[in-house]
Amino acid sequence: MAQNSYTDDNIKTLVGLKHIRRRPGMYIGRLGDGSNPGDGIYVLLKEIVDNSIDEFSMGFGKEVRIGIDGNKVTVRDFGRGIPLDSVIKAVSIPNTGAKFDDKAFKKAVGLNGVGTKAVNALSSDFYVCSYRDGESSWASFSRGELTGSGKEPAREKNGTLVVFTPDTLIFGEYAYHMEYVESMMKNYSYLKKGLTLTCNGQSYKSENGLLDLVNDNLSEAPLYPPIHLEGEDIEVVLSHCNSYGENIASFVNGQNTRDGGTHLAAFREAIAKTLKDFFKKNYEPSDCRQGIVGAISIQIQEPNFEGQTKTKLGSNYMWEKQEPDQNGVMHTEVGPTIRTYVNDFIAKNLDNYLRIHKEIVPAIEEKIKASQQEREEISGIQKKTRERNRKANVYNRKLRDCRYHYNDKITEKNQESVKNSSIFITEGDSASGTITKARNADFQAVFSLRGKPINCYKESRKKVAENDELNLLISALGVEDDLQNLRYNNIIIATDADDDGMHIRMLVLTFFLKYYPDLVRRGHIHILQTPLFRVKSKDRNIYCYSIAEKEKAVVKSGKGAEITRFKGLGEISTDEFVNFIGPDMRLDLVELADEESISELMEFYMGDNTADRQLFTCRNLRSEAELEDVNI
């Protein structure tokens, strides 16, 4: 048997920034093509702008100018500028930077010394110039390799200029979607009152901080004017609406932590506890938070984020530092826990606010009582339904579970499985059977619907609670009591590519949008894209997801190409399907902008037939005849 050689020659050292180019996902998360706000090109932009924001936070520079021209990005701030002799190493040597020094940057976002280096490494061209007191120092790079540098006199104001172009060798064909950039600029302005951000000539500035964020993004009228509370290192806004779920934005040192973390958990806990104490009633926390809209922003020293992309806070303390004693022995000193700090702030300030603004108190308690009454009624119905199904052993027939779940304790061995934990929601025995055979049972589960679920938009909450299919789905997801108990990171709707499949997809999406909108807002809901066509030639199969892809494949395959149109998931063999739900599976993220009205969306797509919707359908949907026309 042949042996794999393992010698000193196998040991590689990646010098400079090469390791970032080799493993970009470790530093910026997903790559993407710019069609998703979490794609890598936006992470690169954010890493550079974050440095400018940190300068403003330290009291230097009141404006940041951003320009995006095609794929080229320019960022100019008016802060202190990088020390002139350190420009090259500050952008090219990992774990190098001033943010390890609390005196230079007390409450910065980037503390790992990697951000700007990642941008440099993953850009085909990267240029940086620092202006300080009439002098400048510049350096240019290509894919992380230094191509030039110099120093010269300058009449520019102090600050830093960075120009970069994300590398197509890394990202492929991509484009910046300006609506995502605009959202990023707005968030920066809300969090940094007094800062002006100018992007492609459009200026963004906020006078009221998070209050502006909440008011600008309200999709329906709140039950009372939003409560705005500010303190040292903390700012919160909250109100209630007549809707389901919670819509709370969270930030740390200006970073949008869309996956939450310790600060958001503390905020949710503090709101419920304070309202219970104020009303002197033992309300359920979920009833206190039902329909809540708001935001929280905190400033802490040396934040510990889970992952390079900084979307979830893992820190437990407001600040933490190590200092030597008189014998030189290092000791760790910590400040208050984030949980204690947020709880104390909310308990004192929200309680005071409610006692002063007594006119809003009845609206809050009425909302809590209405949520309590509905929850108790629905809970009883759901309990009976689940018990009936459990006796009939229906649950086990509908769910093919996986080994690892989103809320499992993450170990070094299973962390990828927990992160990738997914549940495919499909319809019918044929489709669920195909996915079940093809899936990776470590982290992929399958839930099989029986026929079309009810249209939740048209039915009462009680009617939905009595529905077996949706009750079992809620139980499978683990969100009966709290979304924090969600068992899968990715909820993937996998339906057939025909009219019935599209209708089932819309019905499932309606269910999530109406009763669990936070699952959409937090990026948990996806649509599985499976190929519409297989173009088969003598030596290969080409799978196509659109008519355009099919036409190119036919030309590439030449005469005699055999074309198959897939309408149902069950038509695709297990061996083929493995490729479509593996590492390269195509998922469309279901997105919901903060300002979008869920009720208006559902009325348009799921309400009574309207002329507007009929016109939209005619303009945007391909007919089955078009899809089946394979003559080229």
N, C-alpha and C positions, 0 to 999 in steps of 0.2 A: 504494500500500500504506500502511495506517495506521501511524503511528510512535508508539512508546511514549514519552510525555513523561517527561522526567527533569529536574526543576528543583529549586531550593532548597526548594520546598514538600514534596518527597519525603524530605528529610532530617529524621528525627524524633529527638528526645531524650526518653527515658523518665526522668522525674524520680522521685527517691525509690526506692520499691520496685516500681514498675510493671514494670520489666524482668523481675523475678522472676515476677510473675504472668503476664507474656506468655510466658515460656519456662521454666516450672517444672522441666521435665525436665533442664535444664542444671544445676540446683542440687540436686535431690533424686532424680534418676534417674526411675524409673517412677512413675506415679500409682497406679493400681490401686484396688481397693475394700476392701482390708483382708484379702482372702482369701489373700494371699501375704506371707510375713514380710519381703520386700523392698519392699513397697508403701510409697508416700510417707508415709502417716499414721504409720508406725512410724519413718520417718526423722525426721519432725518431733518425735516424742516423744524419740527418741534425742539429737537436737541439744540439747534443753533439759536432759535428764538428764546428758549429757556435761559441760555446764558445771558442774553440781553435783559430778560426779565429779572434775573438775579441781580444784575447791576442796578436796575431801578429799585429793587427791594432794599439794596444797601444805601440808597440815597443818591445815586448817580445816573443822570440822564432821564429826561421825561418823555422821550420819543424813541420809537423803534420803527424803522422803515423797511418794508418787505416788498420785494418785487419778484414776480413769477412770469417769465417770458418763455413760453414753451416748456422746455425741461430745465431751463437754467433758473436758479434761485439766488436772489441777492438779499442779504440781511445786513442792515447798518444800524448800530446803536450809538449812543452818545454817553457811554459810561466812562470808566477809567481807562479802558484800553488794556490789552495784555501787556505786561512788562516787556519792553522791547527785546531784551536778550533772551526771552523765553518763548517767543512766538512759535518757533519750529517745534520745540519739544512739547509745548502745550497742546498742539494739534496732531502730534504724530507718535508720541511715546505713551503707551497705556499706563494707567495708574499715576499719571502726572497731572497736577493741577492745583489751583489755589483753594479748591473747595474742601480739601482735607484740613484746611486751617480755619478754625471757627472765627478767628479775628477778621479774616478777609471776607468770608461768606458765612453769616450766622445761620440763616434759614433758607438754604438753597434747595432746588429740586435735584440737581445732578451732583452726586457725591461719590461716584464710583470711578471718576477719572477716565471714562470710556466714551462718553457721548460724542464729543467733537471728533475724536479719533475714528469712531465708527462712520461718521459722515465722510471724513477724509478717505477712509479705506474703501467705501462703497460708492465713491464718485469717480466718474471718468476724469473730471477736472475739478480741482479744489484750490481756491485762492483765499488767503487770509492776509489782512493788513491791519496793523494796530497803530493808532495815532495817539501820541502822548507829548504834550507840551512842545509843539512845533517840530517834532520828529516823527518818523514812521518806520516801521519794520514790516516787511512783507515776505511771504513765501508762497510758492505754487507747487502743486502736487498733481500727479496723474496716477489714479488707482492706488493711492497711498505712498507712492514713491516721489521723493523730493525732486523737482525739476528746476527750481530756481529760488533765489532769495536775495534780499538786499536791505539796506537802510538808506534813508535819504531825508532831507528836510521836507516839511509838509505844512501847509496853511490850514489844513482841515481841523475841525473841532475834535477834541479827544473822543475816543471810542474805538469800536472794532467793526471792520467790514469783512464779511464772508460771502464768497460767491462759489456755488457748487452746482454740479450737474450729476444727478444719480446715474449710475452706470447701467447701461442697457445689457451689459454682459451679466449683470447680477439680477436686474429686475425685468429684463425682457422689454417688450413694448409696453409703455405706460404713459399715463397722462395725469396731471393734477386736475382734480375736479374742484372748481373754485367754491362750490357750496360747502365743501368740507373745510377748506381753508378759511372761509368766512366764519364758520361756526367756531373754529379754533381762535380766530382773532377776537370774536365777541367774548368768548370765555376769558381770554386774557384780560380784556378791558374790564369785565365785571369784577375780576378778582384783584385788580390793581387800580384802584381809584386814583385819578390824576395822571395816569399813563395814557399817552396817545399812540396807537398803532396805526400806521398807514400802510395799506396793502394795495398795490396797483392803483394808487390814487384815492382809494376809499379809506376814510379815517374812522377809527373806532375808539370811543372814549366813554367811560361811565362815571356818572356823578354819585350814584347811590349803591354801587357795588352789587351784592347778591340780590338786593331788592329789585334792581333793574333786570337781572337775569330771570327771576321768577315771574315778574310782571310781563316781560317781553315774551315769555314762552308759555303763558297760560293759554290753554286751548279751550277753556270754558270758564265762566265766571266763578270765582271762589265764593264760598259761603260767608266770608268775612274778609276785610282787608288783610293782606299778608302781614304777619308779625315779623318785625326786623329787630334783631338783637345783636349788639356788637360788644366785644370785650377784647382784652389783651390776648392776641394770638387766636381769637375765635370770632366767627361771624356766622349767624344762622338766620334763616327765613323759613316760615312755615305758615300754611293755611290748609283748609280742607275744601274739597270739591265733591259734587254728587257723582262720584265715579268709583270704580273698583281699583284695588291695588294701591301702591305707593309710588310716587314719582319724586325721588329725592336725589338731587345732584350732589356729589361730594368732591372736595378738593383738598389737597395738601400742598402747602407752599406754592400754590398756583398750578399744581399738576391736577388734571382732571382724572380722578381715580374712579373710572366708570365701573370697575369691579368692586368698589367699596373698600372694606377693610375694617380695622379696629375703630376708626373714628366714626364711620357710618353706623356700625353696630352699636356703639355707645350712644349716638344721637337717637336712634330708633328706641333704644331702651329708656333713655332719659325722657323722651316725649311721653311715652306711655306711663312711666312712673310718676312724673310730675302732674299729669292730668288726673291720674287716680288719686294722688294725694290731695290735689286741689278740690276735687269733687267729693273726697272722702268716701269713695265707693270702689269696690274691687272689680273694676272693669277689666275685661280681657285686653292685653296689649294690642292684639290684632284689631279690636274694635276701636281703640283709640287712634290707630294709624290708618284705618280704612279710608281711602280717598284723599290721603294727605299729599300735598305738594310742597316742595321746599328745597333747601340747599344748606350745606354746611361747608365751611372752609376753616381749616386750622393751620397754624404755623408752628412747626416743631423743628428742633435741631437734630440733624443727622437722621432723617427719615429712612426707615428700612422698608423698601418696596419689594414685593414678591415678583421678581422678574425684571429684566432690563427695561421693559417698556413702561414700568411704573404705573400700572393701572389698578393695583391693589396694595393698600398699606398694611404692612406686617408689624409695625412698631407697637410696643406696649406703653412706652413712656414719652412724655412731652420732651424730655431731654435726657441724655445719658452721656457721661464722660468718664474718662479714666485719668487719675492723677496720682503721682507718687507721694508716699508719706515721707517722714523725715529720714527713714531708713532706705528710701528708694524703692520700696515695695509698692507696686501698682494696686490701686483700689478703684473700684467702680462706684460712682455716685450717680443716682438717678433722681429725676424729678417725679412729679405726680404721674400716675398712670393716666393714659388718655381717657379711659373709662371714668375714672374719678373726676378728672378735670371737666369733661363734657357734662357729666351728671350734675356736678356742683353748679356749673354755670347755668344750665337749663333750669335746674330746680329753683335757683334764686331768681333769675331774671324773667323766666316765663311766668312763674307764680306772681311776681310783682306786676308784670304787664297785665295779667288777667284781673288782678285786683284793681288796677287803675282803669282799664278799658272794660268795664263790666258789661257794656252793651254787646260784646261779641260772645260772652260766656254762654248764653242760651243756645246760640247756633252751634257751638262746639258740642255741648252736651246732647243736643237733639240728634246730631250726626252720630255720636257714639251710641246712643240708645237705639237708633234705627239700625245701625250695623249689628248691634247685639241681638236685636229681635230677629233680624233676617238670618244671622249666623246660627242661632239656636234652632230656628225652624228648619233651616237647610241641613244642619248637622244631624238632626233626627232622621230626616228622610234619607240622607246619604248612608247613615249607619245601618238602617234597615236594608237598603239596597245592597250594600257591600256584604252584609251578613247573609242575605239570600244567595248572592253569587258565590260566596265562600262555601256554603253548603253544597252548592251545585258544582263546585270545583271549576267554575268558569275562569277564575283569575289565572290559574296555572295554564290553561289552554290558550290564553290570549297573550301572555307575556313570556317571552324567552329571554331571561335575564342574563346579565354579564357578571363577571367575577369582581370587577372593581367599579366603584361608584364615585361620583363627584365629591361626596362628603366623607369618603373613607379617609382614614389617617394616611397622609402621604409619606411614603418611605422612599429611599433611594431606588428601590427596586420597582415600585409601581407608579412613580410620579407621572410618567408619560401616559400610562393607562388611565389614571384618574383625570388628568387634563383632557384626554381624548374620549372620556366616557360619553357614550352616545346612545340614544334610543331612536330607532327608526319607527315611525308611525305609518303603517301601510294598511291596505284594505284587501281582504280576501285571502284564502288559503294559498293560492298559487304564488302571489307576490311575496307573502310572508315566508312561505316555504323556501323560495329562492334566496331571499336575503338571509334567512336563518342558516342555510347551508353555506353561504358564501362569507358570512361575517367572521370577525375575530371575536371569539367568545370571551376574551379577556376584558374587553371594554366596550363591546357593541351589543346592545339589547334590541329586541324586536317586539313591537306591540301591534297586534292585528285587530283592526276594526272590522265589524260585521256590517257591511253596507254603509250607507251614508248617515253620518251623525245628524242630529237635528240642527236647524238654523237657530243658533242661540240669540241672534239679534232680534228675531221675531217672537221668541218665547220668554216667559217669565223665568226668574231665577229658580222658582220652585219646580217648574217643569224641567229645567235643565238638571236639577238635583235628582230628579226621579229617573233620569236617563241612565241605563246600565252602562252603555259604552263609555260615556264621558266620566262617570263615577269611577270606573275601573282605570281609566287613563289617569285621573287625578291621583288615585292610589298608587299606580305604577310610578308616577313621577315623584311621589312623596311630598306633595305640597298641600295636603289637606289642611294643615294647621299654619304653616309658615313657609314662605318661599326659600328661607335659609336652609330648609331640609331637602331641597332639590337633589335628586339622586344622580342626575346626568348633566354634564356640562353642555352637551349639544343635543337639542331636540330636533330631529330631522324628519320632515314630512316627505314621505316617499310614495307618490301616487303615480298611476299610469298616465302616459302622455296622450290621453284622449279626453273627450268632453266630460265623461263621468269622473275621470281622475282629477281634472281641473276643478270640478265642482266640489269634490271631496276636500281638495286642498283649501278652497275658499272657506268651506264650512269649519274646518279645523282651525284655520287662521282666525276666523271670527270668534271662535270659542276663546282662544288665547288673548286676542285683542280686547275682548269685553271683560273677561274675568281675571286674566293674569297678564295685564299689559307690561308689568315689570320684566317678565321673562323675555319680552320682545325688546324692551329698552336696554336690557343688560346684554343683549347679543346672544341669547341662548337658542333662538328659533331659526331654523334653516330650511331651505328647500333643496332636496336632492335633485341634481341634474343627471339624467341618464341619457344615453345616446338615442337619437331619433332614427338613425340609420346605421347600417353596417354595409360598407362597400368592400366587397370581396374580390380579390384578384388571385392569380395563380400562386403568388408567394406570400401574400399577407392580407390581413383584415384591417380596415381603417374605420374607426368609429366616429360618427359625426353627430354633433349636437345641434346643428342648424342646417337649413337648406344651402346656405353659402358654403359651409364646410363640406357638405355632400357634393356640391358641384365641383369644388377643387379636388376632392378625392377621386371623383370619376375621371377627371382630366388626367390626374396623376397616375391612375391605374390603367388607363388606356382602354382599348376595345375589349369587349367581353366581360366587363366588370359586372358582378352580380350585386344587386342592391336589395337590401332587406329593410323594410320599415317596421320599427318596433313600436307597438301601441301599448303593450302591457309589460310590466316587470317580469311576469311569469314567462314571457316569450324568450327572455334572455337566459341562456344556459348558466348554470352555477359557475362553471369554469370561466365564462366571460364576465359574470357579475362581480367576481372577486376584484377585478381591475377597477370597477366603478365605485367601490366603497372602500378602497384601500387608501394608502397615504396620499394619492393624487386625486381623490374623488372631488368632483365639482359640487360645491355648495354655494347657494345664493343666500346670503344673510338677509333675514327679514328685518328691515329697519323702520324706525318710527322717530321722526324728528320731534324735538320737544314741543315745537309750536303746532304740530299737526293735531287736529281734532279727531279722536277715535270715533266719536259718534257720527261725524260727517263722513268719514271714510266708510264706515259700515252701512250708512244709509245709502251711499252711492253704489257700493258693490253688492250689498245684500238686502237692501230694502225693496220696495215695490218697483217694478220695471219702469224705467223712465226713458224719455227720448234721449237724454244726455248719455245714459249708459249704453243704449243701443248704438248711438253714434260712435262712442268710444270703442265698443266691441268691433264694429265694422272697420274702424280705422287701424286697429292694433292686432287683431287676431288673424292668424293664418287659417284658411279653411282646410279641411281634411283632404280635399281634392288637390290643393296646392302641394301639400306634403307628400301625397302619393304620386304626384306627377314626376316620374324619374327619367323621363326622356330628355336627353340633353343633346 
